[in-house]
Amino acid sequence: MKHGAIFDMDGTLLDTEKFYTRGWIEVADKFNLERKPEIANAMRGTGLKFMPDILKKFYPNVDPQKYVSLVLEFCKEETEKNLQLMDGVKEILEFMKSQNILIAVASSSIKKSVEENLRRTDIKKYFNAIIGGDEVAKGKPEPDIFLKAAEELKISPNDCYVFEDSFNGIIAGHSAGALTIMIPDQVQPNEEIKKICHIYKNMFEAMKAIQCGEI
């Protein structure tokens, strides 16, 4: 059993990734642009500072800062109305605490937002470290955020589990050297992703695999 566990937030701990998926697509209407569902996949797992450059690849003539701001505003409104934990989150956090596993959050969202959402869902108390995307130079799929989280826990990345739902996050966790676990939410793993992580339907299944020594 590993001594550390690092969790992504949106779509992994919290059922919020669906809001971002809708936001990236629906905000196009405000600019009279064609909706492009593939934007959501390109953005998933990335940090705020990298979003404008990604957006330009889809809409070269739009004001990227304004577009991103409207998406974040949309997600904030939706989150305030309906913020819920993903299935099995409290159970796996309780289990890890019982095993003295140190726990961190490594989210592409800004740290202030991460802390607020963890507080609102009453799970902030479980975490020994909280890392936001505004605290690293390079976002996912680069491994920086997971390396920083492991450093904060004072544990080698190789001695950590990483829990993710996005392709960018899985690549980052694998690149960091952690045992990477995908709990699919908005996207299902492709063949390349399957090669670099363990995949479980929900946190309950992942917890059982850890308890049984399968991973």
Sequence and secondary structure as in RCSB ss.txt:
>XXXX:A:sequence
MKHGAIFDMDGTLLDTEKFYTRGWIEVADKFNLERKPEIANAMRGTGLKFMPDILKKFYPNVDPQKYVSLVLEFC
KEETEKNLQLMDGVKEILEFMKSQNILIAVASSSIKKSVEENLRRTDIKKYFNAIIGGDEVAKGKPEPDIFLKAA
EELKISPNDCYVFEDSFNGIIAGHSAGALTIMIPDQVQPNEEIKKICHIYKNMFEAMKAIQCGEI
>XXXX:A:secstr
  SEEEE  BTTTBTTHHHHHHHHHHGGGGGT    THHHHHHTT  GGGHHHHHHHH TTS HHHHHHHHHHHH
HHHHHH   B TTHHHHHHHHHHTT EEEEEESS HHHHHHHHHHTT GGG SEEEEGGGSSS TTSSHHHHHHH
HHHTS GGGEEEEESSHHHHHHHHHHT EEEE  SSS   HHHHTTSEE SSHHHHHHHHHTT  
